[in-house]
Protein backbone atom coordinates (compact mmCIF):
# COMPACT_ATOMS: atom_id res chain seq x y z
CA UNK A 1 0.00 0.00 0.00
CA UNK A 2 1.25 3.50 -0.79
CA UNK A 3 2.57 5.52 2.13
CA UNK A 4 1.84 9.04 3.25
CA UNK A 5 2.85 11.54 0.57
CA UNK A 6 4.01 15.07 1.27
CA UNK A 7 5.08 17.95 -0.94
CA UNK A 8 7.21 19.86 -1.36
CA UNK A 9 10.14 18.09 0.31
CA UNK A 10 12.08 21.30 0.81
CA UNK A 11 11.12 24.97 0.91
CA UNK A 12 13.17 28.10 1.52
CA UNK A 13 11.37 31.40 2.08
CA UNK A 14 12.06 34.77 3.62
CA UNK A 15 10.40 35.86 6.83
CA UNK A 16 6.95 37.38 6.46
CA UNK A 17 6.29 35.34 3.31
CA UNK A 18 3.59 32.68 3.20
CA UNK A 19 4.00 28.96 2.51
CA UNK A 20 1.75 25.94 2.13
CA UNK A 21 2.39 22.24 2.58
CA UNK A 22 0.33 19.39 1.17
CA UNK A 23 -0.31 15.90 2.54
CA UNK A 24 -2.02 12.86 1.04
CA UNK A 25 -2.67 10.18 3.69
CA UNK A 26 -2.85 6.44 3.27
CA UNK A 27 -6.09 5.47 1.56
CA UNK A 28 -8.86 4.73 4.03
CA UNK A 29 -7.19 6.40 7.01
CA UNK A 30 -9.68 8.57 8.84
CA UNK A 31 -7.23 10.37 11.11
CA UNK A 32 -4.60 12.83 9.91
CA UNK A 33 -1.97 14.65 11.95
CA UNK A 34 0.42 17.53 11.34
CA UNK A 35 3.57 17.72 13.48
CA UNK A 36 6.35 20.28 13.74
CA UNK A 37 9.84 18.93 14.41
CA UNK A 38 12.52 21.47 15.27
CA UNK A 39 16.11 20.30 14.78
CA UNK A 40 17.25 18.14 17.67
CA UNK A 41 13.77 17.77 19.17
CA UNK A 42 10.94 15.28 18.94
CA UNK A 43 7.85 16.04 16.85
CA UNK A 44 5.18 18.27 18.39
CA UNK A 45 1.55 17.79 17.39
CA UNK A 46 0.06 20.87 15.72
CA UNK A 47 -3.36 19.61 14.65
CA UNK A 48 -5.32 16.36 14.42
CA UNK A 49 -8.23 15.72 12.05
CA UNK A 50 -10.79 12.94 12.25
CA UNK A 51 -12.22 12.77 8.71
CA UNK A 52 -12.64 16.48 7.94
CA UNK A 53 -13.26 17.62 11.53
CA UNK A 54 -10.63 19.00 13.93
CA UNK A 55 -10.04 16.83 17.03
CA UNK A 56 -7.24 18.88 18.58
CA UNK A 57 -5.51 22.09 17.53
CA UNK A 58 -4.47 23.32 20.95
CA UNK A 59 -0.80 23.69 19.96
CA UNK A 60 -1.43 25.33 16.60
CA UNK A 61 -0.36 29.02 16.55
CA UNK A 62 -3.64 30.17 15.09
CA UNK A 63 -2.51 33.74 14.46
CA UNK A 64 -0.26 32.52 11.64
CA UNK A 65 -0.94 28.81 11.05
CA UNK A 66 -4.03 27.32 9.44
CA UNK A 67 -4.92 23.85 8.24
CA UNK A 68 -7.76 22.22 6.42
CA UNK A 69 -8.71 18.76 5.29
CA UNK A 70 -11.06 18.87 2.35
CA UNK A 71 -13.48 15.97 1.87
CA UNK A 72 -11.71 14.07 4.64
CA UNK A 73 -8.75 13.09 2.46
CA UNK A 74 -5.90 15.47 1.51
CA UNK A 75 -4.80 18.22 3.84
CA UNK A 76 -2.92 21.50 3.57
CA UNK A 77 -1.02 23.37 6.28
CA UNK A 78 -0.37 27.06 5.72
CA UNK A 79 1.87 29.57 7.47
CA UNK A 80 1.24 33.27 6.92
CA UNK A 81 3.38 35.21 7.67
CA UNK A 82 6.37 33.00 8.43
CA UNK A 83 8.83 33.76 11.23
CA UNK A 84 12.43 32.63 11.65
CA UNK A 85 11.39 30.26 14.45
CA UNK A 86 9.10 28.38 12.04
CA UNK A 87 12.17 26.75 10.49
CA UNK A 88 11.55 23.06 11.07
CA UNK A 89 10.46 19.83 9.44
CA UNK A 90 6.69 19.53 9.07
CA UNK A 91 5.55 15.94 9.28
CA UNK A 92 2.20 14.56 8.23
CA UNK A 93 0.93 11.24 9.61
CA UNK A 94 -2.23 9.21 9.22
CA UNK A 95 -3.92 6.32 11.02
CA UNK A 96 -7.10 4.27 10.82
CA UNK A 97 -8.52 6.10 13.83
CA UNK A 98 -10.83 5.06 16.63
CA UNK A 99 -8.67 2.24 18.00
CA UNK A 100 -6.57 2.50 21.16
CA UNK A 101 -3.73 0.50 19.60
CA UNK A 102 -3.77 2.64 16.46
CA UNK A 103 -0.41 3.09 14.71
CA UNK A 104 0.50 6.32 12.99
CA UNK A 105 2.24 6.19 9.62
CA UNK A 106 4.46 9.15 8.83
CA UNK A 107 5.34 10.86 5.58
CA UNK A 108 8.93 11.98 4.77
CA UNK A 109 8.24 15.54 5.86
CA UNK A 110 8.77 19.01 4.40
CA UNK A 111 11.90 20.82 5.54
CA UNK A 112 11.17 24.55 5.84
CA UNK A 113 13.94 27.14 6.12
CA UNK A 114 12.91 30.70 6.91
CA UNK A 115 15.62 33.30 6.19
CA UNK B 1 0.88 18.24 30.59
CA UNK B 2 2.88 15.15 29.59
CA UNK B 3 6.65 15.56 29.51
CA UNK B 4 8.91 12.90 28.03
CA UNK B 5 12.66 12.57 28.61
CA UNK B 6 15.01 10.23 26.80
CA UNK B 7 18.44 9.29 28.08
CA UNK B 8 21.06 9.24 26.67
CA UNK B 9 20.61 11.94 24.03
CA UNK B 10 23.32 10.34 21.91
CA UNK B 11 25.12 7.01 21.94
CA UNK B 12 27.99 5.61 19.90
CA UNK B 13 28.87 1.92 20.22
CA UNK B 14 30.81 -0.74 18.31
CA UNK B 15 28.88 -3.30 16.34
CA UNK B 16 27.61 -6.30 18.31
CA UNK B 17 26.92 -4.57 21.61
CA UNK B 18 23.61 -4.91 23.42
CA UNK B 19 22.00 -1.54 24.12
CA UNK B 20 19.43 -0.05 26.46
CA UNK B 21 17.65 3.21 25.63
CA UNK B 22 15.66 4.86 28.39
CA UNK B 23 12.43 6.85 28.32
CA UNK B 24 10.64 8.48 31.24
CA UNK B 25 7.30 10.28 31.27
CA UNK B 26 5.52 12.36 33.89
CA UNK B 27 1.84 11.40 33.42
CA UNK B 28 1.15 7.70 33.92
CA UNK B 29 -2.42 7.94 32.57
CA UNK B 30 -1.60 6.54 29.16
CA UNK B 31 -3.28 4.06 26.82
CA UNK B 32 -0.07 2.77 25.28
CA UNK B 33 3.51 3.73 24.46
CA UNK B 34 5.21 3.51 21.10
CA UNK B 35 8.84 3.42 20.07
CA UNK B 36 9.72 4.93 16.69
CA UNK B 37 12.82 5.01 14.54
CA UNK B 38 13.77 8.06 12.44
CA UNK B 39 16.44 7.96 9.77
CA UNK B 40 18.05 11.24 8.64
CA UNK B 41 15.82 13.18 6.28
CA UNK B 42 12.98 10.72 6.63
CA UNK B 43 9.77 10.31 8.55
CA UNK B 44 9.18 8.10 11.56
CA UNK B 45 8.65 4.35 11.47
CA UNK B 46 6.79 2.61 14.29
CA UNK B 47 8.88 -0.17 15.86
CA UNK B 48 6.86 -1.39 18.82
CA UNK B 49 3.61 -0.54 20.57
CA UNK B 50 3.07 -1.59 24.19
CA UNK B 51 -0.44 -1.41 25.59
CA UNK B 52 -0.79 -0.06 29.12
CA UNK B 53 -1.86 -3.53 30.33
CA UNK B 54 1.33 -5.14 28.95
CA UNK B 55 4.78 -5.27 30.48
CA UNK B 56 6.80 -5.82 27.34
CA UNK B 57 6.72 -6.32 23.59
CA UNK B 58 9.27 -7.99 21.30
CA UNK B 59 10.07 -7.73 17.61
CA UNK B 60 13.18 -9.49 16.34
CA UNK B 61 16.22 -8.05 18.12
CA UNK B 62 14.12 -5.34 19.78
CA UNK B 63 12.44 -5.63 23.15
CA UNK B 64 10.51 -2.82 24.81
CA UNK B 65 9.34 -2.82 28.40
CA UNK B 66 6.85 -0.56 30.13
CA UNK B 67 6.46 0.27 33.83
CA UNK B 68 3.45 2.52 33.69
CA UNK B 69 3.27 3.22 37.43
CA UNK B 70 6.82 4.55 37.57
CA UNK B 71 6.57 6.31 34.21
CA UNK B 72 9.41 4.44 32.54
CA UNK B 73 10.02 2.47 29.37
CA UNK B 74 13.18 0.92 27.98
CA UNK B 75 14.10 -0.22 24.49
CA UNK B 76 16.61 -3.06 24.39
CA UNK B 77 18.51 -3.68 21.15
CA UNK B 78 20.39 -6.97 20.99
CA UNK B 79 23.53 -7.50 18.94
CA UNK B 80 23.53 -4.03 17.41
CA UNK B 81 24.36 -3.56 13.73
CA UNK B 82 25.43 -0.51 11.67
CA UNK B 83 21.96 -0.52 10.08
CA UNK B 84 20.51 0.23 13.51
CA UNK B 85 22.06 3.71 13.35
CA UNK B 86 19.17 6.18 13.61
CA UNK B 87 17.30 8.32 16.12
CA UNK B 88 14.95 6.42 18.43
CA UNK B 89 11.92 8.22 19.83
CA UNK B 90 9.47 7.12 22.48
CA UNK B 91 5.93 8.45 22.61
CA UNK B 92 3.34 7.74 25.30
CA UNK B 93 -0.23 7.99 24.11
CA UNK B 94 -2.31 10.21 26.39
CA UNK B 95 -5.74 9.27 27.66
CA UNK B 96 -7.50 11.94 25.65
CA UNK B 97 -9.65 11.75 22.55
CA UNK B 98 -8.10 9.67 19.84
CA UNK B 99 -4.46 8.77 19.44
CA UNK B 100 -2.42 11.58 21.00
CA UNK B 101 1.33 11.07 21.13
CA UNK B 102 3.84 13.15 23.09
CA UNK B 103 7.35 12.61 21.82
CA UNK B 104 10.62 12.66 23.68
CA UNK B 105 13.68 14.36 22.20
CA UNK B 106 15.08 11.04 21.02
CA UNK B 107 18.33 9.12 21.36
CA UNK B 108 20.70 9.40 18.39
CA UNK B 109 22.38 6.03 17.98
CA UNK B 110 25.53 5.39 15.95
CA UNK B 111 26.72 1.79 15.58
CA UNK B 112 30.26 1.60 14.25
CA UNK B 113 31.41 -1.34 12.11
Boltz contact constraints between the chains, C-beta under 6 A:
constraints:
  - contact:
      token1: [A, 41]
      token2: [B, 105]
      max_distance: 6.0
  - contact:
      token1: [A, 42]
      token2: [B, 89]
      max_distance: 6.0
  - contact:
      token1: [A, 42]
      token2: [B, 103]
      max_distance: 6.0
  - contact:
      token1: [A, 42]
      token2: [B, 104]
      max_distance: 6.0
  - contact:
      token1: [A, 42]
      token2: [B, 105]
      max_distance: 6.0
  - contact:
      token1: [A, 42]
      token2: [B, 106]
      max_distance: 6.0
  - contact:
      token1: [A, 43]
      token2: [B, 103]
      max_distance: 6.0
  - contact:
      token1: [A, 55]
      token2: [B, 97]
      max_distance: 6.0
  - contact:
      token1: [A, 55]
      token2: [B, 98]
      max_distance: 6.0
  - contact:
      token1: [A, 91]
      token2: [B, 43]
      max_distance: 6.0
  - contact:
      token1: [A, 95]
      token2: [B, 99]
      max_distance: 6.0
  - contact:
      token1: [A, 100]
      token2: [B, 31]
      max_distance: 6.0
  - contact:
      token1: [A, 102]
      token2: [B, 99]
      max_distance: 6.0
  - contact:
      token1: [A, 103]
      token2: [B, 46]
      max_distance: 6.0
  - contact:
      token1: [A, 106]
      token2: [B, 43]
      max_distance: 6.0
  - contact:
      token1: [A, 106]
      token2: [B, 44]
      max_distance: 6.0
  - contact:
      token1: [A, 107]
      token2: [B, 43]
      max_distance: 6.0
  - contact:
      token1: [A, 108]
      token2: [B, 42]
      max_distance: 6.0
  - contact:
      token1: [A, 108]
      token2: [B, 43]
      max_distance: 6.0
  - contact:
      token1: [A, 109]
      token2: [B, 43]
      max_distance: 6.0
